[in-house]
Amino acid sequence: MSGFEIFNWLLFSIAVLFGCAVIIAYLKSDSIIKPARLPLNVLPEYFSLAYEPIQLATDDGVLLRGWFIPSVNKKSEKTIIVCHGWGSNKGEILRDTHFLTEEGYNLFYFDFRASGESKGLFSTIGYLETKDFNATYEFLKNYKSEESESVGILGLSMGSAVAIYAASKNKDIKCLVAENAFYSYTRVIANWSWLRMKMPYWPLVPITLFFVRMKLKADPDIYSPRYNIGEVVNPILFVNAERDDLVPIKDGKKLFDKCASEKKELWIVPGASHAKCAEVSGENYRKKIINFFNDNL
């Protein structure tokens, strides 16, 4: 085989490999923006909680479903909006946070678009979910104004990214808990791709993100917490897991350092992995969250 033929075979092999990478990336982009819906297996009645089922629409016409759970001990004018993570739903985060109803707080849970009982095709890990949060906040102010004179947020993972964005734009939000908040969309997608699918960063992740942007007709990365945390002046508690392989502690420390709030705290939960801080820390988690909201909401 001549040198020219070898060169042609090399070019052909590279083209085939690149073509395979493009196909894989295209398919994987759907895994990111269309996660499987987790069944809603946890309901308020499991904890003997009264609740009001809520339906509301976003400004782009997506129907969201949620629960308004009043404080169990007394009528309260303080409401915490609870925001779940990617690929999860309101029931999963209810399991770990319902204790707040016993501390004098109303809780408003909702499913982000493309999750749980809500409508919608795409989950964008923060971009379109900001519209979902805005709709829930406006609902509270318009229809639950007496119960929501003071509003705080508790967000987990994607939910904490949305909470940070919301707080950066709305200083009326009294305080927020940002649990396992990622630093950048691109980085968390790269980490997730490797941990869940063993997909190397180059060339697959950049191509995958290209297809994500193409399908969404927008760039979700600009909604990353790293771009908004500098505008957050509200009291904030960062909660990070010591063994989080999806959102490393260094990301939490970067967000903490860039945060403009004069009242901020970073709590690292020993032995916990991503989204497992409440499960691992138990009573310590509950006390920490209760004390934060008691002091700031």
Secondary structure in CASP SS format (residue, H / E / C, confidence):
PFRMAT SS
TARGET T0000
AUTHOR 0000-0000-0000
METHOD secondary structure of the structure
MODEL  1
M C 1.00
S C 1.00
G H 1.00
F H 1.00
E H 1.00
I H 1.00
F H 1.00
N H 1.00
W H 1.00
L H 1.00
L H 1.00
F H 1.00
S H 1.00
I H 1.00
A H 1.00
V H 1.00
L H 1.00
F H 1.00
G H 1.00
C H 1.00
A H 1.00
V H 1.00
I H 1.00
I H 1.00
A H 1.00
Y H 1.00
L H 1.00
K H 1.00
S H 1.00
D H 1.00
S H 1.00
I H 1.00
I H 1.00
K C 1.00
P C 1.00
A C 1.00
R C 1.00
L C 1.00
P C 1.00
L C 1.00
N C 1.00
V C 1.00
L C 1.00
P H 1.00
E H 1.00
Y H 1.00
F H 1.00
S C 1.00
L C 1.00
A C 1.00
Y C 1.00
E E 1.00
P E 1.00
I E 1.00
Q E 1.00
L E 1.00
A E 1.00
T C 1.00
D C 1.00
D C 1.00
G C 1.00
V C 1.00
L E 1.00
L E 1.00
R E 1.00
G E 1.00
W E 1.00
F E 1.00
I E 1.00
P C 1.00
S C 1.00
V C 1.00
N C 1.00
K C 1.00
K C 1.00
S C 1.00
E C 1.00
K E 1.00
T E 1.00
I E 1.00
I E 1.00
V E 1.00
C E 1.00
H C 1.00
G C 1.00
W C 1.00
G C 1.00
S C 1.00
N C 1.00
K H 1.00
G H 1.00
E H 1.00
I H 1.00
L H 1.00
R H 1.00
D H 1.00
T H 1.00
H H 1.00
F H 1.00
L H 1.00
T H 1.00
E H 1.00
E H 1.00
G C 1.00
Y C 1.00
N E 1.00
L E 1.00
F E 1.00
Y E 1.00
F E 1.00
D C 1.00
F C 1.00
R C 1.00
A C 1.00
S C 1.00
G C 1.00
E C 1.00
S C 1.00
K C 1.00
G C 1.00
L C 1.00
F C 1.00
S C 1.00
T C 1.00
I C 1.00
G C 1.00
Y C 1.00
L C 1.00
E H 1.00
T H 1.00
K H 1.00
D H 1.00
F H 1.00
N H 1.00
A H 1.00
T H 1.00
Y H 1.00
E H 1.00
F H 1.00
L H 1.00
K H 1.00
N H 1.00
Y H 1.00
K C 1.00
S C 1.00
E H 1.00
E H 1.00
S H 1.00
E C 1.00
S E 1.00
V E 1.00
G E 1.00
I E 1.00
L E 1.00
G E 1.00
L E 1.00
S C 1.00
M H 1.00
G H 1.00
S H 1.00
A H 1.00
V H 1.00
A H 1.00
I H 1.00
Y H 1.00
A H 1.00
A H 1.00
S H 1.00
K H 1.00
N C 1.00
K C 1.00
D C 1.00
I C 1.00
K C 1.00
C E 1.00
L E 1.00
V E 1.00
A E 1.00
E E 1.00
N C 1.00
A C 1.00
F C 1.00
Y C 1.00
S C 1.00
Y H 1.00
T H 1.00
R H 1.00
V H 1.00
I H 1.00
A H 1.00
N H 1.00
W H 1.00
S H 1.00
W H 1.00
L H 1.00
R H 1.00
M H 1.00
K C 1.00
M C 1.00
P C 1.00
Y C 1.00
W C 1.00
P C 1.00
L H 1.00
V H 1.00
P H 1.00
I H 1.00
T H 1.00
L H 1.00
F H 1.00
F H 1.00
V H 1.00
R H 1.00
M H 1.00
K H 1.00
L H 1.00
K C 1.00
A C 1.00
D C 1.00
P H 1.00
D H 1.00
I H 1.00
Y H 1.00
S C 1.00
P H 1.00
R H 1.00
Y H 1.00
N H 1.00
I H 1.00
G H 1.00
E H 1.00
V C 1.00
V C 1.00
N C 1.00
P C 1.00
I E 1.00
L E 1.00
F E 1.00
V E 1.00
N E 1.00
A E 1.00
E C 1.00
R C 1.00
D C 1.00
D C 1.00
L C 1.00
V C 1.00
P C 1.00
I H 1.00
K H 1.00
D H 1.00
G H 1.00
K H 1.00
K H 1.00
L H 1.00
F H 1.00
D H 1.00
K H 1.00
C C 1.00
A C 1.00
S C 1.00
E C 1.00
K C 1.00
K E 1.00
E E 1.00
L E 1.00
W E 1.00
I E 1.00
V E 1.00
P C 1.00
G C 1.00
A C 1.00
S C 1.00
H C 1.00
A C 1.00
K C 1.00
C H 1.00
A H 1.00
E H 1.00
V H 1.00
S H 1.00
G C 1.00
E H 1.00
N H 1.00
Y H 1.00
R H 1.00
K H 1.00
K H 1.00
I H 1.00
I H 1.00
N H 1.00
F H 1.00
F H 1.00
N H 1.00
D H 1.00
N H 1.00
L C 1.00
END
